[in-house]
Amino acid sequence: MSTAAGAKQQSFTDSDSDSDHSQSGESNSARRHTDLSNSIFKSYFELTATTTSASPSPHDLSKIQSFLNSSSSGALSCLICLERIRPSDPTWSCGSLCFDVFHLLCIQSWARQASDLAALRASTRLPITSQKADETAIWNCPKCRSEYSKSQIPRTYFCFCGKLESPPNDNPWILPHSCGEVCNRPLKNNCGHFCLLLCHPGPCPPCPKLVKASCYCGKIEDVRRCGYKVYSCNSRCNKLLGCKSHKCKEICHDGECPPCHERGAYRCLCGKKEEEKECCERDFRCEIPCKKPLSCGKHLCEKGCHSPEGCGGCPLQGKRTCPCGKRVHEGMACDVAVPLCGDTCGKMLSCGFHKCHERCHRGQCAETCRMVVFKSCRCGSLKKEVCGKRLRCKNHKCPSPCHRGPCAPCPVMVPISCACGHTRFEVPCGTEKDQKPPKCRKLCEIPPLCRHGTYIKERKPGCTHTCSLRCHPDDCPPCKALVKRSCHCGSMVHAFDCIYYNSLSKKEQISARSCGGPCHRKLPNCTHLCPETCHPGECPSPDKCSKKVTVRCRCQTLKKEWLCKDVQEAHRAAGSDPKDVSKNHFGLGLLPCNSDCKAKIQVVEQELHLRSSKDAEVKDSTTEAQPSKRKKRRQRLQEAKQLSTLQKILPAVKKLLLVVILVGTLVAASYYGYKALMWLSDYMNEVEEQRHSSKRRYPRI
């Protein structure tokens, strides 16, 4: 097992060397197409198929095999830039969960941007300094989202096992980005052993050492592989259960034994009722209340079924407080109600953010918090919306809520397989077009000529799209064409994959098309929007709108707030249809005018009369203060005659200065251009002389 990765690399070299001896018989041909990686991992796959859930899963082993195939064929791609990782590129691999490989420069840029953004958010939202926020900032792996601190940002290029800095890339017998030495990393579960593979990508396989291990119940001790030392002996557990009376009847298992399920007749805690129960449920409570008199002699025990000594004293004796707990009363009898203090309650509501604003009261506070809180996302909308930007893969959209900065890379991995489907590897979504199918080292099972007839392009009911592939022997792939469907209220459009949308039932399609926000349709009888969530069909109960509407009299002096449904009924009673009433006249004239309206109208008319008289007086005074038109014309003529000679000469001086500047510019340009030409000529002469001198020194042989 210590040379698994080496054997993997050796399998490639064996196939190359055998290609020169293609006529050496069937045995050589079979050996040439043998995939040694399958034989290397065969024993591990067989062991994981028979072990328990505590042992390493076959998924970890297949991940190692997939990494080796991708690295050896040069098919590794960076999930951040979606470019292929060449053997000479410095890399970094996640060592927490996914073990994916990235360009070193890409992951450094990704980590700095993510940690800086996290520090900015922490400094603006939490009461900490910017330095403290920068120290505690974290960043995540682009694929598995494992957390790393800012100090763990990679700065140097190491091999997969982390022993050699800047591993060589010119050795064809060593896996790219590998040091070629034994991995020697600690194995899983802290067993004390180390990985014996050559430096490799991906997780380390389970420990192959032979150790003595006992089963879960401890009856049998056997020599087993260290990676699979946890096992069951398949015999009865027989451990003493928690009831201390019965033993476990389960097969040898991991963890604690299950509760005891032996049935018997048991009495409740108060001893009034006897029932047949399981042993684990023998300490049960009956539904008969206690009702025993307390020590005060005035109240009865309100507790349910409990032990005989569990009644306790009267809870209403001693120090007592008002319901909100702000005022303390001493020496009050237990049968006298505590008076209310009249202060604000101030108890924390069930929402955990707001306090009860009612006065001190008896009983529970309101279960539902009525405080109105406006929350907006970073893009300024009042509701939480999905980002929806198309990712760099050009195949999927960002599923995260509205956010700042660039979207995270597409997490989808696309399998790339050979023609027969036996050899495959996974690449990030968006890079599958640039990838070549892997070289399959197995005998091809597909016939070289097409011997099947025309295949009929059959799709599931409800799909109207045709298959885009050429004639092929298998079933057509699932239809991935986008089907656009608007939500019920028409505020947004959803895009679904055809196979996904047509596989839903009618009820599921209706729920999938809902945008989840408030309905944007206007009610037919008023000016308000439907208060329900996005729904199909007509809006329910349009005549029962509970929005508040300001109702005024004809002169708009009096005003009150009515419910919209009451306003609609009032308009109908007045002989007008609410549908025909405009928005500005909705609720106008429903209140009768009174004496206050008439008095206000008279006051307004008097003020308008006084204001008009004052405006007339001001207009007369301004007309008297203004001079006549003859005086203005005479003044303008005098000002025109008083123009100075300097003002007449000024345009000519400006033209002269412009001519002088242009002439100076032309002279300077010609002078410096001539000097540049002379310098260039001297430089060319020097170059020519140097060339001749070099020819004389080093004549051709």
Order of alpha helices (4+ residues) and beta strands (2+ residues): alpha-alpha-alpha-alpha-beta-beta-alpha-alpha-beta-beta-beta-beta-beta-beta-beta-beta-beta-beta-beta-beta-alpha-alpha-beta-beta-alpha-beta-alpha-alpha-alpha
